[in-house]
């Protein structure tokens, strides 16, 4: 697929013009190969190199079925599930694809010897399958990553409880790190007109996840005045958590790993910041023994920043490394809300601090369509902003994933797919100008673009 195709899609004046464009038989995609899925079996996770597992190759273009849409992907982004996919950890994703395929019908297409990964995109609708009413060829869209079948009753109160709930581009094929992507039509949402392609692609997964985790009644139901401890506050999830806390009148206590990341949090408007690298918190004495004295030191530091108060909400996602401290420092009756385990899935904590102080641990996982739509609405209106710090071309996707694996990133790491360069896709320059500083605050000072 070449630049001429991308230019034709962007330049097409209406639905008919986009619909008339021939769809390529093959497209360029970042893939994992089934034959490689055991390549890291004898290597510790920290020493694995995800770039070695990622391949850029042409794959056949899928035909959108009922309720589906084929998208010309202008830009995408990487997430921790992209890292886990490329590390083949905790299990190779081909097990997910085979399990999905066994449900039959169109799902059978997902069991391929390759897996097109990626759970974010911004692009243009190329084709829609039968029954799609809301979206048409030529629409500029972003996609959230919830894939559901909704043939079980459990999913009709909260679609995240659908037994067939999956994460697109992680537990399904035809993901967003590619020139084309196949999605369900109920994954689509309008692209913010004041953002570039790469900016618009970056919030999807993390923004929706944080909305459910903090704002939704399915999560912590954050309120005005709440003290919210946010781990990794300058990262992909944490940077949105800080924005939501500030926008809701809550008090974010930001935990970061460097002075540079602390400054990013202050640029967002946070006042309470803990640089855990400088203050050298060591929550584990060794690989098997936690250090409660460090929990207490950490809790005292939080109270210094809050005027003597403990966190009402602890925004958890590192997992094993921090979970014991998180349970300890939450206030009596407080909530530890967890959505991931980037430092390890097996959590240890002293349960006395949980049950005797009536604390709650609440698990959340992405968001339902309503929550994702509401989160995207805030992006569209310029109330919440992307946290894009750097963008790589699809040819260099291995480096983008490696940045996350080794925590070299701030905010989100974007990937250009069909977009020939950064800066395209803006339709509302007036709104963009109003929020330009906020849009660019995660970019290196010398590299900020208008």
N, C-alpha and C positions, 0 to 999 in steps of 0.2 A: 504494500500500500504506500502511495507516495504523497508528496506535498500537494500535488494537483487535486487529489481527492479531497483532502482536508480543506483546501481553499474553496472548492466547489460547494462543499457542504455549508461552510460559513457564509458564502456569498449568495446562496440560493434565496430568492426573495420571498418565497411562500411555501406552503405545504406541498402544493403540486410539484414545484421545482425540486424539492428534496425527494419526494416520492418517485420522481422520474430518474433520479441518479441511479446508475447501476451499482448494486452492492457487490463488493469484491468477494470472490470465492474463498479467499484466504486472507488472514489478517495477522499482523505482528503482535506477539503477546509475550509477557514474562511468565514462564512456566516452570513447574517442577516436573521431573520425570519419574514415573513409577519405578523404573530400573535403578534409580538413585536412592530410593527411600531408606536403605540401610547403610548408606555411605558413612554416616557419623556414629554408628552403633557403639564403637569402642572409644569414642572421644567425649570427654566431659563437655557439658553444654557450654560452659564459659569459653572453651577453646574451639568450638565449632565456628566455621566461617560460612555464613549464609550465602555469600556471593558465589561460592563454589557450587551450590545446589541450584542456583537460578540460571535459567537459559532463556535467551531471546530467540524465538523461532516463529515461523508462520504456521498457523493452525486453521482448520476449516471453519468457515463462518456458519454458525447455527441459524436455523430458520426460527423466527419467533412463533411460538404456538399460542393457543388461546390464553389471553390475559398477560401476554409477555410483550416486551419491546426490545428492539435492537438499537443500541446507542453508539453513535460516533463519539469516542472518548477523546476529549480535548486535553484533559489533565486528570490525574489521580493523586493518591497519597499513600504513604505507608503507615502501618499501625503495628502494634505488638503481635496481633494475630498473623501479620505478614512475616514477622520475625520467627514466630513459633512454626509457621508453615515451612519456612526455609531451613529451619534447624531439625525438621522432622520430630518435633517435640511438642507436647508429651507423647503423641503418637503421629505417625505419618498421616497426612490428610487424605491419602487414597482410601483409607478405611472409611472416612466420612462419605466419600464419593460413591463407594460400593454400597454402603448402607442406604444412601438416598436412591440409588439406581434400583435397588430391590423393591422399592415402593411401586415401580412400574410406570407405564405411560411415558410422558415426556421426561420424567426423571431419569430414565434409562440412559439418556444422552450424556449424563454427567460422569459416568464411569468411563473415563478415557485413560490411555497410558500417559497422559499429560494433565496437569492441573493449572489452569490459568487463574492466578491468585489476584488478590486486591479487593478491598471492601469499601472503596470510595471512588467517586467519579463526578466530573462535571462535563457535560457534552450536549449533543444535539440528537433528538430522536430521528432515527433513519426509517424504521419500519415498526409497525405495531401488528400484533396478532389479532385473530378474531376476538370480538367482545370487548376490546379496549375502547373506552368512550371518552375518558378525561384527557388523554394525550394524543397528539398527532405528529406526523412527520414535520420536522422543522422547529419543534418546541425546544427551548433551551432549558436544561434540567440538571439537577443533581440527584443522586440516588442514596438512599439509606440502605443499610445492609441486612435488614430483617427479611428473611424468606420464610413464608408460612403457607400452609395448604388450607387450613381452616375447615377441615372436614370432620373435626372432632369438636364436641361441645365445649371442652375446656378452653379452647382458644377464643371463644366469643364473648367473654367478659374482659379478658386481657390477652391479646394475641401472643404475648410472650409465653403464655402457658400452653400454647398449642403443642401437642406432643410431636408434631412434625416441624417445629420451629428450628431454623438453621440460620447461620450467618453466611450470607452470600460472599463468594470469593474465598471462603475459608472451609466451610462445610459443603459448599456447592462449587460447581465449575463456572467458567466463562466470566471471571471476575474483572475488576476495573483496571488492572495494570496492563493495559493493552490498547490497541487502536480501536477495537470494537468491544462491546460487552453486551451480554444478554441478561436482562433483569425482568422481574415481575412488574407489571404496570403499577401495582400498589407500593412499589419502592420509590417511585418518582416524586420529586418535589420541584417547585420552580427555582431556577438559579437566580441568585441575587444580582440585579442589574448593575450595581455599583462595584462589583468585584471582578477581577480577572478570572480566567479559567482556573489557574492554579490556586488562587485564593479560595474560589468557590468550592473546589474539590476537597479542600483540606479539612473543613469542620465536620463533615457528615457523621462518621462513626463516633468520634469523641464528643461532639456537641450533643448528640442525642443521648449518648450514654450518661453524660453528666446531668442533663436535664432530668432524666428518670431518677438518677441516683440522689440528687439533691432537692429538686423542685417538686417532682410528682408525688402524689399520695402513695404510689407504689414504692417510693424510696424514703427519704428522710423528712420530707415535708418541711424543708427549711423555712424559718420564720425570721421576721425583723428582729435584729438584736442577737441572733444566735452566734455563738463562737464556733467557728468551723475550722478544725485542724486539717490542712491540706498537704498531704505528702506529694513530693514531686511537683511543686506548684508552678514550675516553669516548663513542665513537660506537656505532652499532648493532652492528656486528661486534666492535669492539674491547672493548666492555664485557663481552661474553660471553667473549672470549678471556682477559681478566683474571681472571674468575671461575674458568674452567677451569684456568688456570695455578695459581692459589692453591689450589684444591681438590685439585690433583694433587701439591702439594708442590714445584712449580716456582717460579721467581723471575721475575715479570713486570717488565720495564722498559717503563714506559708513556710513550708519546710523545703529547703533546696540544698544542693550539694556544692555550690560555689558562690563566690562573691558576684560573679557575672550574672548568674541566675537570680540571685537576690535582687540585683538592680532591675532585672526584667520585671519582677513582681512589683517593685516600687513604681515602675513606669505604668503598670496597670492600675495603680492607686492603692495597693496594699501598704499598710504601715507596720504590721507585725510580721517580721521575717526572721526565721531561724536558719542560719547557714550551718548545717550539720557537719559539713566538712571542716569548717573553722573551729567549731565547738567540740568536734571529735567525739560524738556519741557512739558508743560501742555496746549495742544491745545484746550481743552474744559474746561470752567469754571465750568460747571455742565453738566448734561445729555442732555440739550437742547441748551446750549449757547456756541459758540466757542469764542476763545480768540485771536483776531487779533494781540494783543501786542506780543504774543508768536510766531506768524507767523513771525513778524518783527525781533524778537530776533533770531529766527532760520535762517532767511535769512541773517542777519548780520554775523552769525557764518559761514555760507557757504562761504560768500565773503572773510572772513578772511583766509579760506583754499584755495581759488582759485585765490587769488590776485585781488579781487574786482569784479569777474564775477559771474553771476547767472547761474543756470543749463540750458543747452540746452535741456536736456531730464530729466524728472523725471520718474523713474522706479517705478510705483505704483502697489501695491497689497494688502496692509493692508486695504484700503477702508475707511470706515467711520471715523476712528480715525485720519487719516492723510490727507485726501483728500483736505480739505480746505487749509492746509499748502502747499500741493503740488502745487495747482493752484497758490497760492500767490508767491512762490519762483521761479517758472519757469521764465526764461528770457522772455523779449518781443519777441514774435514770436516763443517761445519755445513749446515743446511738452510734455504733460503728457500722458504716455502710460500705460494703466491699463489692467490687466488680471485677477484680482480676488478681493475679498473683505473679507479678513480673519477676520477683526474686525467689519464687518457689511456691509450690501449691500446698505443701504440708505445713499448716499453721500450728504454732504452739502458744498457749497463753495460760495464765493462772486463773482457773475458773472461779476462784473465790472472789476475784475482783469483778467478775461478771454477775454471778448470782446474788452475792450479798449486797451489791450496790444496784441491783435491778436494771442493769444495762442490757441493751439489745444488740445483737449482731444481725444485720439485714443484708441478704444477698440480692444484688441486681445484675441484670445482664442485658446490655444494649437498651432497647426501648421499643414500644409498640408504635404503630404508624401514627397514631394521634400525637404521641409524645414527640416523635421525630419531626412531625409537621410543625408542631408548636415551637420546637427548638429552631427549626429552619426559618420560621416566621420571624424570629428575633434577629437572625442573621440578615434576612431580607430587609428588615426595617432599620438596620444599623444600630440595634441595641446591644447585640453581642457580636464580636469581631473575630475573624480568623486569626490564628496565631502562627501563620506560616513564617518560617525562618530561612529556609533554603529550598531550592528546587533543582532537581536533576533531570536530565533527559531520560527517556525510557531505556536508552542504550546503557545507562549507568545506574540502573535500578539496584544492582548488587551493592553499590556504595551507599545508596540511600538506606537500604535495609541494614547494612552494617553499622551505620550511624546510630540507629535505634538500639541495635544489639549491644553496643558498647557505650550507650548513654552519652554520645557526643553531641546530641541535638538539643535544641530548645524548641518548645512549641511543636509544630508539625513540620514534617519533611514532605515536600510535594514532588510530583513526577509529571513531566510533560509527555503527553502521548502524541495525539495528532497535532496539537498546537506547535507551531514552528519555533516559538520563543515565548518568553514571559511578557505579560502586559496585555494580551489580547482578551477580547470578550466583554469589555466594559460597555454598557449601554446607558448608564446613568452617571455621567461624570460629575454632575452637580452634587448628588448625594455622596459620591466618592470623595470629593474635595472636603466635605464637612467632616469626614471621618478618617482622612488620610493618615494622620499621625497614629491613630489607634490601629489602623490596618497594618501599618509598617513597624509597629513597635518591637516585634520579635526579630526583625531583620537586622543584620549587622549594620552599624551606623553608616559605614561608607557605601553600603550596597543597597540602600533604600531606593525604591523606585516609585514613581508617581502612577 
